[in-house]
Amino acid sequence: MTNAYFLGMVLGVPLAICLLAVLVGHLYRDRDAEMLDWQPARSAEREAELELGELAQMRASLEALRRRRTTLPEAEDRIQK
């Protein structure tokens, strides 16, 4: 009897909580973000600006790395052609 009770508590209670959460989420008609009261930290425009800035930084660091690697005069001639 105690084994069945223990098994019911260990498996049944978490399963019931999960099923209740899924049911409430399914029955909730508004958007998920409204249910969680979630708002993005930054606007989409700001995210795009930051992404472009990161890309510019990556390009600049790659250019600096390439310049350090190709210090020979014949390498510079090949790059210009």
Protein Blocks (a to p, Z undefined) as FASTA:
>chain_A
ZZmmmmmmmmmmmmmmmmmmmmmmmmpmbdfklmnopacfbdfklmmmmmmmmmmmmmmm
mmmmmmmmmmcfklmmmmmZZ
